[in-house]
Amino acid sequence: MEEKTFLFVSGILEAELPAHKDVVILSGPSHAEEASAGLPTLVVSACPDLKKATAVQEIFHQGNFRVYTNTDRLGVEIGGSVKNIIAIAAGICFELGYGSNGLAALMTRGMAEIARLGKKLGGKSETFYGLAGMGDLITTCFSEHSRNRAVGVRLARGESLAQIETSMNMVAEGTYAVRGIRGYAKKENIDMPITEAVYRILFEGLSPKQATQELFSRQARGE
Amino acid sequence: MEEKTFLFVSGILEAELPAHKDVVILSGPSHAEEASAGLPTLVVSACPDLKKATAVQEIFHQGNFRVYTNTDRLGVEIGGSVKNIIAIAAGICFELGYGSNGLAALMTRGMAEIARLGKKLGGKSETFYGLAGMGDLITTCFSEHSRNRAVGVRLARGESLAQIETSMNMVAEGTYAVRGIRGYAKKENIDMPITEAVYRILFEGLSPKQATQELFSRQARGE
């Protein structure tokens, strides 16, 4: 999600390249290191125009790389974007030794943030809880190949975002996405406490330890 | 879920102890090894009678052990039961080297099985996608403390259920739950392919490798 326009990738592309309508988004739990090794990888080809989603499916669907169509492109983009922010928080929790109970609770509450934002924007809940939402969230939070999780681990070790960025030769998308998504959530009054915490850690000097302690002790009597 | 009656724990207790109505279920991602070490653990206290759920919450809510109330007890029991079956499949996939893309896809499709069964039985989708469903599924599929995941790992190494059971000094609930849940799914015609595969591996000699290959190559064009 772009910081000022609140557009996702397909919206940016359609605004910049108006002759190319109906961008198709291919997304899902698909770390390239595993897909290229021939391990089973299930992804979503998403476009409001099902014919175009199917055309992309037919190009990429091969062997263990399995492509499913979905017309809810916006829902796919929301999941693929917010999950990177949650993965930064997961890396922090992992490095601080919170254990699998805490990590599972964080991911569940993170999934609820994806669903709340997505509902507001008009995505479908089946999409958030499908491959491009929940599936991608799981891979990104657990995989050693995840750059966003790695950023969280390094933040928890006391490094600043600037230090991490100068020594990383790939982009961790969550550090960009969090600006737009946090801004949109504030503007629209959507409750996204994990996103807010990651933003404050990255840009306002909040300590990862204090942030996670605050997250785990939030007042909430009903689930 | 009991094999013949299709009752969950609260239903069995209320049938056997009719003087004790309104059983409260405490469930969620809560491996005892971590909770007893004081690590953050978030669970659900569930009962149709909110007052009773709150009474149990007040007893257990302390420090990093955080208890949230939920009146959808049935939904909580469904998540807590089916997740053990999916964790057996996750252990198999892990041991067979399927990687995090495949594991995430399996868990996402497993979550869909929980939701399909739960919807049929009358549980609420917020519960399945909450701590006692998705949260518990994540912990159980990933944690080294998970007995059900350990059963899957050993099945993938070629051991039989009988061999595993004689050398395990704790119960892996999924090996019991799968009988009732698979029977109910067959009776009610609910699509639960992972549950079916785990049943066939445990009781009909299907090889874990063949079962997972079949799961990952199922025909499905739309997500």
Interface residues (C-beta under 8 A of the other chain):
Chain A: G28 P29 S30 H31 E34 A35 A37 L39 P40 T41 L42 V44 T54 Q57 N64 R66 Y68 T69 N70 G97 Y98 G99 S100 N101 G102 L103 A104 A105 M107 T108 M111 A112 A115 S125 E126 T127 Y129 G130 L131 M134 G135 D136 I138 T139 F142 S143 H145 F216 S217 A220 R221 G222 E223
Chain B: G28 P29 S30 H31 E34 A35 A37 L39 P40 T41 L42 V44 T54 Q57 N64 R66 Y68 T69 N70 G97 Y98 G99 S100 N101 G102 L103 A104 A105 M107 T108 M111 A112 A115 S125 E126 T127 Y129 G130 L131 M134 G135 D136 I138 T139 F142 S143 H145 F216 S217 A220 R221 G222 E223
